[in-house]
Amino acid sequence: MRMLAIASLALLATTTVQAAPAAGAGGLAAHRAVYDLSLKDASERSGISGMIGRMVYEFNGSACEGYTVSFRFVTEIATGEDSRLTDQQTTTFEDVRQGKFSFVTRSYVDQKLDHEVRGSAEVSGDGLSVDLDQPEKLAVDIAKARFPTEHMIELIHKAVEGERFYESRIYDGSDDGDKAMITTTILGDKQPVEASDAEAKRAGELADDAFWPVSMSYFEETAEGDGLPVYSIAFKLYENGVTRDLTMDYGDFVLQGQLAQLDIFKPEPCVEQ
């Protein structure tokens, strides 16, 4: 469910080696987006007969103070005659100027804590220095990678510049927090909203704005050759970083996420020192 972290945004970021360009002429929007989730497809091997849920994603902050992301991803999964409730809660903080990132993710199954990942990472030389507190104490150095905010800035900059395919590496603290992932991204040409697009009408002030269709695949760093992605995601991306019409493919099953509500927040003031 790393795509939630991928959707985090910022106005200006530094990468592990060089500065990333600002994302869009108007910057990126602090916002709260609610998505209704449904099962689009599932293989027989998955054992899943049905799935519904809701995802709430909130992005706040400023270039001066840093950026926070808070999201909750709740699903009810039916498997034959049984069902289980999963609840993933994540909060992150990213200081894009100092190249620092911290995160906490708690995953619950049927309201009982199943897994917790807590730690931080920062740019160190030509790589990242990662310090984990949970699930166990661990310090590890990994190759250079973008944090989630940086990654979104890169994505929007590529789209604005007309680049249609690129590869990147991202670190977002997911799984056990001890590794990065390789991403490949395909960007379509900017498209106008169709009159029949009911979801667009729920995007408030963005309802009539054009968007880019985006498809991203995630691979393990150790994958060789033409290995299959761990998962992939497709979505419609606005220039201010808001996303909608999500399709999340986890291999054995595919989830659809439709925007149910969008609130754009007033940006926090940022006075340059």
C-alpha positions as CSV (number, residue, x, y, z in Angstrom):
1,M,0.0,0.0,0.0
2,R,3.0,2.1,-0.6
3,M,1.1,4.2,-3.2
4,L,-0.4,6.2,-0.4
5,A,3.1,7.4,0.6
6,I,3.9,8.0,-3.0
7,A,1.1,10.5,-3.2
8,S,2.7,12.8,-0.6
9,L,3.7,16.3,-1.9
10,A,6.0,19.3,-1.4
11,L,6.8,22.6,-2.9
12,L,10.6,22.2,-3.1
13,A,12.9,19.3,-2.3
14,T,16.5,18.2,-2.4
15,T,17.5,14.8,-3.6
16,T,20.3,12.7,-2.3
17,V,22.6,14.4,-4.8
18,Q,21.0,17.3,-6.6
19,A,18.1,19.6,-6.2
20,A,14.7,18.5,-7.6
21,P,12.8,21.2,-9.6
22,A,9.7,22.7,-8.1
23,A,6.5,20.8,-9.0
24,G,4.2,22.9,-11.2
25,A,3.9,26.7,-11.4
26,G,1.4,26.9,-8.6
27,G,3.0,24.5,-6.1
28,L,1.4,21.6,-4.5
29,A,-1.8,21.6,-2.5
30,A,-2.3,20.8,1.1
31,H,-5.4,18.6,1.1
32,R,-7.5,15.8,2.5
33,A,-8.8,13.2,0.1
34,V,-11.2,10.4,0.9
35,Y,-11.4,7.4,-1.5
36,D,-14.0,4.6,-1.6
37,L,-12.3,1.2,-2.3
38,S,-13.7,-1.8,-4.0
39,L,-12.4,-5.1,-5.5
40,K,-11.9,-4.8,-9.2
41,D,-10.5,-8.3,-9.8
42,A,-9.1,-11.3,-7.8
43,S,-7.5,-14.5,-8.9
44,E,-8.7,-17.9,-7.6
45,R,-5.3,-18.2,-5.9
46,S,-5.9,-15.1,-3.8
47,G,-8.9,-16.8,-2.0
48,I,-10.6,-13.3,-1.9
49,S,-14.3,-13.3,-2.8
50,G,-14.9,-9.6,-1.9
51,M,-13.3,-6.5,-0.6
52,I,-14.6,-3.0,0.3
53,G,-12.9,-0.2,2.2
54,R,-12.0,3.4,2.6
55,M,-8.8,5.4,2.4
56,V,-8.3,8.8,3.9
57,Y,-5.1,10.7,3.0
58,E,-4.1,14.1,4.4
59,F,-1.1,16.2,3.4
60,N,-0.1,19.4,5.3
61,G,2.9,21.6,6.1
62,S,5.1,24.1,4.5
63,A,8.5,24.4,2.8
64,C,9.8,26.1,6.0
65,E,8.5,23.8,8.6
66,G,8.5,20.5,6.7
67,Y,5.6,18.3,5.5
68,T,3.4,15.8,7.2
69,V,1.3,13.0,5.7
70,S,-1.4,11.1,7.6
71,F,-3.4,8.3,6.1
72,R,-5.6,5.5,7.0
73,F,-6.4,2.5,4.8
74,V,-9.2,0.3,6.1
75,T,-10.6,-2.8,4.2
76,E,-12.9,-5.6,5.0
77,I,-11.8,-8.7,3.1
78,A,-14.1,-11.7,2.5
79,T,-12.6,-15.1,2.0
80,G,-15.3,-17.7,1.5
81,E,-17.4,-17.8,4.6
82,D,-14.9,-15.7,6.7
83,S,-13.9,-12.1,6.7
84,R,-11.3,-10.0,8.3
85,L,-10.8,-6.3,8.9
86,T,-7.5,-4.7,8.1
87,D,-6.5,-1.2,9.2
88,Q,-3.2,0.4,8.2
89,Q,-2.4,3.8,9.8
90,T,0.7,5.8,8.7
91,T,2.1,9.1,9.6
92,T,5.3,10.6,8.1
93,F,7.3,13.8,8.4
94,E,9.7,15.0,5.7
95,D,12.1,17.9,5.9
96,V,12.7,18.4,2.2
97,R,15.4,21.0,2.7
98,Q,17.5,19.0,5.2
99,G,16.9,15.6,3.5
100,K,15.3,14.0,6.5
101,F,12.3,11.6,6.7
102,S,10.6,9.9,9.7
103,F,7.7,7.5,9.7
104,V,5.4,5.3,11.8
105,T,3.1,2.6,10.4
106,R,0.8,0.4,12.4
107,S,-1.1,-2.4,10.9
108,Y,-4.1,-4.0,12.6
109,V,-6.1,-7.1,11.8
110,D,-9.5,-7.4,13.4
111,Q,-8.6,-4.5,15.7
112,K,-5.4,-6.1,17.0
113,L,-2.0,-4.7,16.3
114,D,-0.3,-7.0,13.8
115,H,2.8,-5.1,12.8
116,E,4.6,-1.8,13.5
117,V,7.4,-0.1,11.7
118,R,9.0,3.0,13.1
119,G,12.2,4.8,12.1
120,S,13.9,7.6,10.2
121,A,16.3,8.2,7.3
122,E,18.4,11.1,6.1
123,V,20.7,11.9,3.3
124,S,24.3,10.9,4.1
125,G,27.0,11.5,1.5
126,D,25.9,9.7,-1.7
127,G,23.3,7.5,0.1
128,L,20.8,7.3,2.9
129,S,21.4,6.5,6.5
130,V,18.4,4.6,8.0
131,D,17.7,4.1,11.7
132,L,14.9,1.8,12.7
133,D,13.3,1.4,16.2
134,Q,10.6,-1.1,15.1
135,P,10.2,-4.0,14.3
136,E,13.7,-4.2,15.7
137,K,16.6,-1.8,16.4
138,L,18.7,-1.6,13.2
139,A,21.0,0.9,11.5
140,V,21.7,0.4,7.8
141,D,23.1,2.5,4.9
142,I,21.5,2.1,1.5
143,A,22.0,3.6,-1.9
144,K,20.7,7.0,-2.8
145,A,16.9,7.2,-3.1
146,R,14.2,9.8,-3.2
147,F,11.8,10.3,-0.2
148,P,8.1,10.3,-1.1
149,T,7.8,14.0,-1.4
150,E,10.8,14.2,-3.6
151,H,9.4,11.4,-5.7
152,M,6.1,13.2,-6.4
153,I,8.0,16.4,-7.3
154,E,10.1,14.4,-9.8
155,L,6.9,12.9,-11.2
156,I,5.2,16.2,-11.8
157,H,8.3,17.8,-13.2
158,K,8.7,15.0,-15.7
159,A,5.0,15.3,-16.7
160,V,5.3,19.1,-17.2
161,E,8.5,18.7,-19.3
162,G,6.8,16.1,-21.5
163,E,8.9,13.1,-20.5
164,R,6.9,10.0,-20.8
165,F,9.0,7.2,-19.3
166,Y,11.6,7.1,-16.5
167,E,13.0,5.0,-13.7
168,S,13.7,6.1,-10.2
169,R,14.4,4.7,-6.7
170,I,12.2,5.5,-3.7
171,Y,12.5,5.1,0.1
172,D,9.3,5.5,2.1
173,G,9.8,3.3,5.2
174,S,7.3,0.6,4.0
175,D,7.5,-3.1,4.6
176,D,10.2,-3.4,7.3
177,G,11.8,-0.1,6.5
178,D,15.2,-1.4,5.6
179,K,15.3,-1.1,1.8
180,A,14.3,1.1,-1.1
181,M,12.2,0.1,-4.2
182,I,12.8,0.7,-7.9
183,T,10.0,2.4,-9.8
184,T,9.3,2.6,-13.5
185,T,6.8,5.3,-14.5
186,I,4.8,5.8,-17.7
187,L,3.2,9.3,-18.2
188,G,0.5,10.0,-20.7
189,D,-0.3,13.3,-22.4
190,K,-2.4,15.7,-20.4
191,Q,-6.0,15.0,-20.9
192,P,-9.2,17.2,-20.6
193,V,-12.1,16.0,-18.4
194,E,-14.9,14.2,-20.2
195,A,-18.5,15.3,-19.5
196,S,-19.3,11.7,-18.4
197,D,-16.5,11.6,-15.8
198,A,-18.7,11.5,-12.6
199,E,-15.7,11.2,-10.3
200,A,-14.2,14.5,-11.6
201,K,-17.3,16.3,-10.3
202,R,-16.3,15.3,-6.7
203,A,-12.9,17.0,-7.1
204,G,-14.4,20.4,-6.2
205,E,-12.4,23.3,-7.6
206,L,-10.4,20.8,-9.7
207,A,-13.5,19.4,-11.4
208,D,-12.8,21.0,-14.8
209,D,-8.9,20.7,-14.7
210,A,-7.0,18.6,-17.1
211,F,-4.8,15.7,-15.7
212,W,-2.1,13.3,-16.6
213,P,-2.7,9.5,-16.7
214,V,0.1,7.8,-14.7
215,S,1.1,4.2,-14.4
216,M,3.8,3.2,-11.9
217,S,5.3,-0.2,-11.2
218,Y,7.4,-1.2,-8.1
219,F,10.3,-3.7,-8.2
220,E,12.5,-5.1,-5.5
221,E,16.0,-3.7,-5.8
222,T,17.4,-7.2,-6.0
223,A,15.1,-8.2,-8.9
224,E,17.0,-9.5,-12.0
225,G,16.1,-9.3,-15.6
226,D,12.4,-8.8,-16.6
227,G,11.0,-9.8,-13.2
228,L,7.4,-9.0,-12.4
229,P,6.7,-5.9,-10.2
230,V,5.8,-6.4,-6.6
231,Y,2.8,-4.2,-7.4
232,S,1.7,-1.4,-9.7
233,I,-0.7,1.6,-9.5
234,A,-2.4,3.7,-12.1
235,F,-4.1,7.1,-11.4
236,K,-5.1,10.5,-12.7
237,L,-2.7,13.2,-11.5
238,Y,-3.4,17.0,-11.2
239,E,-0.6,19.5,-11.4
240,N,-1.0,20.4,-7.7
241,G,-0.4,16.7,-6.7
242,V,-4.0,15.6,-6.0
243,T,-4.7,12.1,-7.4
244,R,-7.9,10.2,-8.2
245,D,-9.3,7.2,-10.1
246,L,-6.8,4.8,-8.5
247,T,-6.2,1.3,-9.7
248,M,-3.9,-0.7,-7.3
249,D,-2.7,-4.1,-8.7
250,Y,-1.1,-6.4,-6.1
251,G,-0.8,-9.4,-8.4
252,D,-3.4,-11.7,-7.0
253,F,-6.0,-9.0,-6.6
254,V,-6.7,-5.5,-7.9
255,L,-8.4,-2.6,-6.0
256,Q,-10.2,0.4,-7.4
257,G,-10.2,3.7,-5.5
258,Q,-12.7,6.4,-6.4
259,L,-12.5,9.9,-5.0
260,A,-15.4,10.4,-2.6
261,Q,-14.5,13.8,-1.1
262,L,-11.7,16.4,-1.5
263,D,-10.9,19.3,0.7
264,I,-8.2,21.8,-0.3
265,F,-6.6,23.5,2.6
266,K,-5.3,27.1,2.8
267,P,-1.5,26.9,2.5
268,E,0.6,27.6,5.5
269,P,2.7,30.8,5.3
270,C,6.4,30.2,4.7
271,V,8.7,33.2,5.3
272,E,12.2,32.7,3.9
273,Q,14.9,33.3,6.5
